[in-house]
Amino acid sequence: MRVLLAQPRGFCAGVVRAIEIVERSLKKFGAPVYVRHEIVHNRHVVERLERMGAVFVENLDEIPDGAITIFSAHGVAQSVIDEAKSRGLPVLDATCPLVSKVHLQGKRYVGRGRTLILIGHAGHPEVEGTMGQVDAPVHLVSTVEDVAQLDIPRDAPVAYVTQTTLSVDDTRGVIAALRDRFRDLEGPDVADICYATQHRQSAVREISELVDLLLVVGSRNSSNSNRLREIGVEKGLPSYLIADGSELDPAWLKDVTTVGLTAGASAPEELVLDVIEALRRHGDVEVERMSGVHEDIEFRLPNELRASAPVE
C-alpha cells in the first residue's frame, strides 16, 4: 500500500503560537494556568497540556481570582475581555493574529456605517468571538440560501468578513451571492480564510486525484479538519476524519492500494505517524511525501513571554 502524505499538513503558525503560550506560561508562572476554551481543537494537545498543569474552562467564573488566564486561539468576545479586566485577571491572549485581523476589519466596516455580515458556522467559538467583538448587529450566514433570507435592503451599505477556517470553494459561492444581492458591498474576497487553511485545502484537492481513500487526522470539533474531509467527499472519495490510529477501521482498506493522508491545522505530526503505524499493522506500507507549499510563517509571542526560555 502506498501512503501519500499531503504537504502542508498539521500545525499552522497560529496553533504553534497558542500552544507555546500555554507551555511558556506554565514554565514561567507555574501550574495551574487557566485556559478559556480548548486552546486548539485537538483532544491529544489538550490532554498533554492538562498533564503539564493547564486547566481548561468554558467560563471565567471557573477561574480563581489572580490566576493566570489564557484566551484560546479562536478569540473571545469583548464582554469576556471586559469581565477579565473587571476581575483583575492577568490575561495572555493566544488569539490567532489572523482571527484578530478579522475582528479589526469588522470594526472598521461598522465604523464606516456599513451593516456587517459574517460568513461562518453558528456556534463555533471563533464566530462567537467575532460577533462579540463588533459593537453592532452582525448577520451570520453559512450558505447561499442564508443570503437570500437576509432582511437587509438591497441598496444598504453592506460589508462582510469570514471565519478563517471555511471551505474556500463554499465561501466563494456565498460571496458571489452577496455580490448579486447587494449593490453597495465591501469585503475581502477569500483573503480572510487563513493561508494555512487555503494551503491544506489545495493540497487535499491535489492528493485526491491520486488516491483510493482519504484519511484526515483531526478532532471532530475542528472546523478546518472537517473541511478537508469534505473536499475528499466532494471528489467522490471514501474520506474519514480520525483522531489517531486507534480509529482506523480495517474495512476501509479493502481493495485500497493508495491512501491519502493529511492533518488539520491543530493536529500534531505524532498523530499522523500513529496513523501510519496503524496502517502498517494491515500490510506493507510505502510512504511518499508530496511536494507542496513550505510554510515558514511565525507569529510573535506576547511581550510577557518573549524573554522566557524556550520550552524543552
C-alpha positions as CSV (number, residue, x, y, z in Angstrom):
1,M,0.0,0.0,0.0
2,R,1.2,3.5,-0.9
3,V,0.6,6.3,1.6
4,L,0.8,9.8,0.1
5,L,1.4,12.5,2.7
6,A,-0.1,15.8,1.9
7,Q,2.1,18.9,2.1
8,P,1.5,21.1,4.0
9,R,-0.4,19.4,6.8
10,G,-0.8,19.7,10.6
11,F,0.1,22.6,12.8
12,C,-0.1,26.1,11.5
13,A,1.7,29.2,12.9
14,G,-1.4,30.3,15.0
15,V,-1.6,26.9,16.6
16,V,2.1,26.7,17.3
17,R,1.9,30.1,18.9
18,A,-1.1,29.3,21.1
19,I,0.4,26.0,22.4
20,E,3.7,27.8,23.1
21,I,1.9,30.5,25.1
22,V,0.4,27.8,27.4
23,E,3.7,25.9,27.7
24,R,5.8,29.0,28.4
25,S,3.2,30.3,30.9
26,L,3.4,27.0,32.8
27,K,7.2,27.3,32.8
28,K,7.3,30.9,33.9
29,F,4.4,31.1,36.3
30,G,4.0,27.5,37.4
31,A,0.8,25.4,37.4
32,P,-2.0,25.8,37.3
33,V,-2.8,28.2,34.5
34,Y,-6.3,28.5,33.3
35,V,-7.3,28.4,29.6
36,R,-10.8,29.6,28.5
37,H,-12.0,27.0,26.0
38,E,-9.7,24.4,24.4
39,I,-6.5,26.2,23.4
40,V,-6.9,24.5,20.0
41,H,-9.4,21.9,18.9
42,N,-7.4,18.7,19.4
43,R,-8.0,16.3,22.3
44,H,-4.4,15.0,22.4
45,V,-3.0,18.5,22.6
46,V,-5.4,19.5,25.3
47,E,-4.8,16.3,27.4
48,R,-1.0,16.8,27.1
49,L,-1.3,20.4,28.4
50,E,-3.6,19.2,31.2
51,R,-0.9,16.8,32.3
52,M,1.5,19.7,32.4
53,G,-0.8,21.7,34.7
54,A,-3.2,23.6,32.4
55,V,-6.9,23.8,33.4
56,F,-9.4,24.3,30.7
57,V,-12.7,26.1,31.5
58,E,-15.6,27.5,29.5
59,N,-16.4,30.4,31.7
60,L,-14.3,33.0,33.6
61,D,-16.2,32.4,36.8
62,E,-14.5,29.0,36.9
63,I,-11.1,30.8,37.3
64,P,-9.9,31.7,40.8
65,D,-9.0,35.4,41.5
66,G,-5.5,36.3,40.4
67,A,-4.9,33.1,38.4
68,I,-3.1,33.3,35.0
69,T,-5.7,33.3,32.3
70,I,-5.2,32.4,28.6
71,F,-7.7,33.1,25.8
72,S,-7.8,30.3,23.2
73,A,-6.6,30.6,19.6
74,H,-10.2,31.1,18.5
75,G,-10.6,34.5,20.1
76,V,-13.2,35.8,22.5
77,A,-16.0,38.4,22.7
78,Q,-15.3,41.9,24.0
79,S,-17.5,41.1,27.0
80,V,-15.1,38.3,28.0
81,I,-12.2,40.7,27.9
82,D,-14.1,43.3,29.9
83,E,-15.0,40.6,32.5
84,A,-11.4,39.6,32.9
85,K,-10.3,43.2,33.3
86,S,-13.0,43.9,35.9
87,R,-11.8,40.9,37.9
88,G,-8.2,41.9,37.5
89,L,-7.2,38.6,36.0
90,P,-3.7,38.5,34.4
91,V,-4.5,37.6,30.8
92,L,-2.3,36.2,28.0
93,D,-4.2,36.3,24.7
94,A,-3.5,33.4,22.4
95,T,-6.0,34.5,19.7
96,C,-4.6,33.8,16.3
97,P,-3.4,37.1,14.7
98,L,-5.4,36.2,11.6
99,V,-8.5,36.0,13.7
100,S,-7.7,39.3,15.4
101,K,-7.3,40.8,11.9
102,V,-10.9,39.8,11.1
103,H,-12.1,41.5,14.3
104,L,-10.4,44.7,13.3
105,Q,-11.8,44.5,9.8
106,G,-15.3,44.1,11.1
107,K,-15.0,47.0,13.5
108,R,-13.7,49.2,10.6
109,Y,-16.6,48.4,8.4
110,V,-19.1,49.1,11.1
111,G,-17.3,52.3,12.0
112,R,-17.8,53.4,8.4
113,G,-21.6,52.9,8.7
114,R,-21.9,49.6,7.0
115,T,-24.1,46.7,8.0
116,L,-21.8,43.7,8.8
117,I,-22.3,40.2,7.6
118,L,-20.2,37.3,8.9
119,I,-19.8,34.2,6.8
120,G,-19.3,31.3,9.2
121,H,-20.8,28.5,11.2
122,A,-23.1,29.2,14.1
123,G,-21.8,28.1,17.5
124,H,-18.2,27.9,16.5
125,P,-16.1,29.7,19.1
126,E,-14.3,31.9,16.5
127,V,-17.7,33.0,15.2
128,E,-19.0,33.8,18.7
129,G,-15.8,35.7,19.4
130,T,-16.0,37.8,16.2
131,M,-19.7,38.6,16.7
132,G,-18.9,39.6,20.2
133,Q,-16.1,41.9,19.1
134,V,-18.3,44.2,17.0
135,D,-20.4,46.8,18.8
136,A,-23.3,46.5,16.3
137,P,-25.7,43.8,15.0
138,V,-23.8,41.1,12.9
139,H,-25.8,39.0,10.4
140,L,-24.4,35.4,10.3
141,V,-24.7,33.4,7.1
142,S,-23.3,30.0,6.2
143,T,-24.9,29.2,2.8
144,V,-26.2,30.8,-0.4
145,E,-29.7,30.1,1.0
146,D,-28.9,32.1,4.1
147,V,-28.0,35.1,2.0
148,A,-31.5,35.0,0.3
149,Q,-33.1,35.2,3.8
150,L,-31.2,38.3,4.9
151,D,-33.6,41.2,6.0
152,I,-31.3,44.0,4.7
153,P,-32.3,46.4,1.9
154,R,-30.6,45.8,-1.4
155,D,-29.2,49.3,-1.6
156,A,-27.9,49.4,2.0
157,P,-24.2,49.8,2.5
158,V,-23.0,46.3,3.5
159,A,-19.7,44.6,4.3
160,Y,-18.7,41.1,5.1
161,V,-15.9,39.2,6.9
162,T,-15.4,35.5,7.1
163,Q,-14.5,32.8,9.6
164,T,-10.8,31.8,9.0
165,T,-11.4,28.1,8.6
166,L,-14.1,27.8,6.0
167,S,-14.1,25.9,2.7
168,V,-12.6,28.2,0.1
169,D,-15.0,27.0,-2.6
170,D,-18.1,27.3,-0.5
171,T,-17.1,30.8,0.7
172,R,-16.6,31.9,-2.9
173,G,-20.2,30.9,-3.6
174,V,-21.6,32.8,-0.6
175,I,-19.6,35.9,-1.6
176,A,-20.9,35.7,-5.1
177,A,-24.5,35.5,-3.7
178,L,-23.8,38.6,-1.6
179,R,-22.5,40.5,-4.7
180,D,-25.6,39.5,-6.6
181,R,-27.9,40.6,-3.7
182,F,-26.4,44.0,-2.6
183,R,-25.5,47.0,-4.7
184,D,-23.0,48.6,-2.2
185,L,-20.9,45.7,-0.9
186,E,-17.3,45.7,0.5
187,G,-15.3,42.7,1.6
188,P,-12.0,40.8,1.2
189,D,-12.9,38.0,-1.3
190,V,-11.5,34.9,0.4
191,A,-8.5,36.7,1.9
192,D,-9.8,36.2,5.4
193,I,-9.6,32.4,5.1
194,C,-6.2,32.0,6.5
195,Y,-3.1,31.0,4.5
196,A,-2.8,27.6,6.3
197,T,-6.4,26.7,5.6
198,Q,-6.1,27.5,2.0
199,H,-2.8,25.6,1.6
200,R,-4.1,22.5,3.3
201,Q,-7.3,22.5,1.2
202,S,-5.3,22.9,-2.0
203,A,-3.0,20.0,-1.0
204,V,-6.0,17.8,-0.4
205,R,-7.5,18.6,-3.8
206,E,-4.2,17.6,-5.4
207,I,-3.8,14.4,-3.5
208,S,-7.5,13.4,-4.0
209,E,-6.7,12.9,-7.7
210,L,-4.2,10.2,-6.9
211,V,-5.6,8.0,-4.1
212,D,-8.4,5.5,-3.4
213,L,-9.0,6.6,0.2
214,L,-8.5,9.9,2.1
215,L,-7.7,10.0,5.9
216,V,-7.7,13.3,7.7
217,V,-6.2,13.4,11.2
218,G,-8.0,15.8,13.4
219,S,-10.7,16.3,16.0
220,R,-14.5,16.2,15.3
221,N,-14.9,19.7,16.6
222,S,-12.0,21.1,14.4
223,S,-13.6,23.2,11.6
224,N,-10.6,23.1,9.3
225,S,-10.2,19.3,9.7
226,N,-13.9,18.8,8.8
227,R,-13.5,20.9,5.6
228,L,-10.5,18.7,4.5
229,R,-12.6,15.6,4.8
230,E,-15.5,17.3,2.9
231,I,-13.2,18.0,0.0
232,G,-12.4,14.3,-0.3
233,V,-16.1,13.5,-0.3
234,E,-16.8,16.1,-3.0
235,K,-14.1,14.4,-5.1
236,G,-16.0,11.1,-4.8
237,L,-13.5,9.5,-2.4
238,P,-14.2,7.5,0.7
239,S,-13.0,10.1,3.3
240,Y,-12.7,9.8,7.0
241,L,-11.8,12.1,9.9
242,I,-9.9,10.2,12.6
243,A,-8.4,11.4,15.9
244,D,-5.5,8.9,15.7
245,G,-4.5,5.4,14.6
246,S,-6.9,3.7,17.0
247,E,-9.8,4.9,15.0
248,L,-8.7,3.3,11.7
249,D,-11.3,0.8,10.5
250,P,-9.6,-2.1,8.6
251,A,-12.8,-2.4,6.5
252,W,-11.9,1.0,4.9
253,L,-8.7,-0.6,3.4
254,K,-10.5,-3.3,1.3
255,D,-9.2,-3.1,-2.3
256,V,-7.3,0.1,-1.5
257,T,-3.8,0.5,-3.0
258,T,-3.1,4.2,-2.3
259,V,-4.1,6.2,0.8
260,G,-4.0,9.9,1.0
261,L,-3.1,11.2,4.5
262,T,-3.3,14.7,5.8
263,A,-3.9,16.5,9.1
264,G,-5.9,19.6,10.2
265,A,-4.1,22.7,11.5
266,S,-4.5,21.7,15.1
267,A,-3.3,18.1,14.8
268,P,0.3,17.3,15.8
269,E,2.6,15.3,13.4
270,E,2.9,12.5,16.0
271,L,-0.8,11.6,15.3
272,V,0.0,11.3,11.6
273,L,2.8,8.9,12.4
274,D,0.4,7.0,14.7
275,V,-2.0,6.5,11.7
276,I,0.9,5.3,9.5
277,E,1.8,2.7,12.2
278,A,-1.8,1.6,12.3
279,L,-1.8,1.1,8.5
280,R,1.4,-0.9,8.8
281,R,-0.4,-3.4,11.0
282,H,-2.5,-4.3,8.0
283,G,0.3,-4.8,5.5
284,D,3.4,-3.3,3.9
285,V,3.3,0.4,3.6
286,E,5.4,2.7,1.4
287,V,5.2,6.4,2.5
288,E,5.7,9.1,-0.1
289,R,5.7,12.8,0.9
290,M,4.1,15.0,-1.7
291,S,5.7,18.2,-2.8
292,G,3.8,21.4,-1.8
293,V,4.0,24.8,-0.2
294,H,6.6,25.2,2.5
295,E,5.3,27.4,5.4
296,D,7.8,29.4,7.4
297,I,5.4,32.0,8.9
298,E,5.9,32.6,12.7
299,F,3.7,34.8,14.9
300,R,5.2,36.8,17.8
301,L,4.5,35.8,21.4
302,P,3.0,38.2,23.9
303,N,5.6,40.5,25.5
304,E,5.3,38.8,28.9
305,L,6.6,35.5,27.4
306,R,9.0,36.6,24.8
307,A,12.1,36.7,27.0
308,S,11.3,33.4,28.8
309,A,13.4,30.4,28.0
310,P,12.2,28.0,25.2
311,V,10.2,25.0,26.3
312,E,12.2,21.8,26.1
